[in-house]
Amino acid sequence: MGRANKKKKKKKKKKEQQEQEEQEEEEVEVEEEEEKVEEEEVEEEKEEEEQEEEEEEEEVVEEVHEVVPLPECIDSQLSLLSASEMVML
């Protein structure tokens, strides 16, 4: 009877150890998946920020051209100069 109990205990211990290893492997897989999802979210946020920055830059350029078109700006500066200053140019 003593041997049978030892075998049962050994089998039980081996089964518990195997279950624990499987559970640890599952936890590692879950952690890796969570990290992957976080990395993807961070990458998406970066892309969104870059796109927003590009849109803002485009808006600023459009606003500048809308407010004072370049040729008009030059003309207005030239008209402020006196005749003698224009000769110097």
C-alpha positions in Angstrom: 0.0 0.0 0.0 2.9 2.4 0.7 4.2 2.2 -2.8 0.8 2.8 -4.3 0.4 6.0 -2.3 3.9 7.2 -3.3 3.0 6.6 -6.9 -0.2 8.5 -6.6 1.5 11.4 -4.8 4.2 11.4 -7.4 1.6 11.4 -10.3 -0.4 14.1 -8.6 2.7 16.2 -8.0 3.8 15.8 -11.6 0.3 16.7 -12.9 0.2 19.8 -10.7 3.6 20.9 -11.9 2.6 20.4 -15.5 -0.6 22.4 -14.9 1.4 25.2 -13.3 3.8 25.3 -16.2 0.9 25.4 -18.7 -0.7 28.2 -16.7 2.6 30.2 -16.6 3.0 29.7 -20.4 -0.6 31.0 -20.9 0.2 34.1 -18.7 3.4 34.8 -20.7 1.4 34.6 -23.9 -1.3 36.9 -22.6 1.4 39.4 -21.4 3.1 39.2 -24.9 -0.3 39.8 -26.6 -1.0 42.8 -24.3 2.4 44.3 -25.0 1.8 43.8 -28.7 -1.5 45.6 -28.5 0.1 48.5 -26.5 2.9 48.8 -29.1 0.2 49.0 -31.8 -1.7 51.6 -29.9 1.4 53.7 -29.4 2.3 53.4 -33.1 -1.2 54.5 -34.0 -1.0 57.5 -31.7 2.3 58.5 -33.3 0.8 58.3 -36.7 -2.2 60.4 -35.7 0.0 63.0 -34.1 2.2 63.2 -37.2 -0.9 63.5 -39.4 -2.3 66.3 -37.2 1.0 68.1 -37.3 1.1 67.9 -41.1 -2.5 69.2 -41.3 -1.7 72.1 -39.0 1.3 73.0 -41.1 -0.9 72.9 -44.2 -3.5 75.1 -42.5 -0.8 77.6 -41.5 0.5 77.8 -45.0 -3.0 78.2 -46.4 -3.8 80.9 -43.9 -0.7 82.9 -44.8 -1.5 82.7 -48.5 -5.1 83.7 -47.8 -4.3 86.7 -45.6 -1.5 88.2 -47.7 -0.7 86.7 -51.1 3.0 87.0 -51.8 2.9 89.3 -54.9 0.6 91.8 -53.1 3.0 91.8 -50.2 5.9 92.7 -52.4 3.9 95.4 -54.2 2.8 97.0 -50.9 6.4 97.2 -49.7 7.6 98.7 -52.9 4.9 101.4 -52.9 6.0 102.5 -49.5 9.5 103.3 -50.7 10.3 106.7 -52.0 11.6 107.2 -55.6 15.2 107.8 -54.3 15.1 104.6 -52.3 13.9 102.7 -55.4 16.9 103.9 -57.4 19.1 102.5 -54.7 17.6 99.0 -55.2 
